[in-house]
């Protein structure tokens, strides 16, 4: 089996030698043997393992433990247990697909709520506490949404907030999208666009930050990031099958 120095293996993959050392420190690759002079000796297994780690860590989705699952897959492969690593990757891929389904269902719910043309009676008015209870969310969550500009609430003469039927419908949309892990900025972008153009494409707007938007997290473009994660997971399976055949 061919062997490599730290600089050689880093160059062959296109990373800095310090990244190779970091992967070793984090347990993402097995500790290499060392020569008498202390120099590390890497093998083809290290080379392919680093490739796997690079694929797995491309995806930036962090919700619901997905990042931890990716790291567990890398470490399991590093130990040489390819069958378990493949099984973990299949589970990882299924969860990504589940996240995609949730994200698409949230958009469908949003469309349904927006297309509800039932006339508003205007008879419903709730306090903040009543609204939180009605929607099964905390008052802190409701306050956070308001502070981030997702909802502007009217007040009575005494200063107390009152939530109308239209407010409740808007809050149901926000709740559905947040449960699917869309970011607050993506939701606000969508709501603002719809206020200017009710016929705007919800799916495209919520997944496409404007040029002047500061992208804080991948959940600002959740649909794209999940699709990217899915493709990476499928590539991980191919890489693990290759490693299983080569190193078992």
C-alpha positions, 0 to 999 in steps of 0.5 A: 500500500502506498504511503504519504507524508502529511504534505503529500496527502494534503496536496493530493486532496487540496487541503492545508497540512494543518487540516490533516492534523486537525482531522487526526486530532478530532478522530476523523481519521485513524492515527497514522504510524510514525517513523523514527524521526516522528514524521507521520506515515499516511496510507491510501486508507487515510486518503479515502477517509479524508475524502469521505470526511470532506464529502460529509462536512460539505453539508451545513445543515445543523437541525435535529442532530444532522451534523452529529450524525455526519460526524458519527458516520466519519468516525465509524468509518475511521474505525474500519466498521464500514457496514455500520457506517453504511447503515448510519449513512442510510439512516442519515439520508432518510432523515434528510428526506424527512426534513425535505418532506417537512419543509415542502409540507410547510409551504403547502400549509402556507399556500392553503392558509393564504388561499383561505378566502373565508371572510374575516368576521373580525369578532376574534380578539385575543390577548398575547397569553390567549394567543400563545395558548391558542397556537400552543407556543410560548409567550417568549416565542410569540414575543421573539417573532414580533421583535424580529418584525414577523408581526405587527400587533395592534394595541388597545387604548390601555396599551395591551396587545390584541390579536385578530383573526388575520393575526392568528392566520399569519402566526399559523403560517409562521409557526408551520414554517418555523417547525420545518426549520425555516429561518426567521429571515427567510420567513420575513422575506417571504411575508414581505414579498407577499405583501407586495405581490400576493401572487408571488412564488412562495417556494422560490422566495423563501429559498432565495435570499436577495443579493443584499441580504446577509445570509446568517444560516443555511436555513435562510435557503433551507430547501437548497441546503437540504437538497445539497445534503441529500446529494452529499449523503448519496455520494457518501454511500458510494465512497463507503462502498468503495472503501469497504471493497478496497480495505476490508 
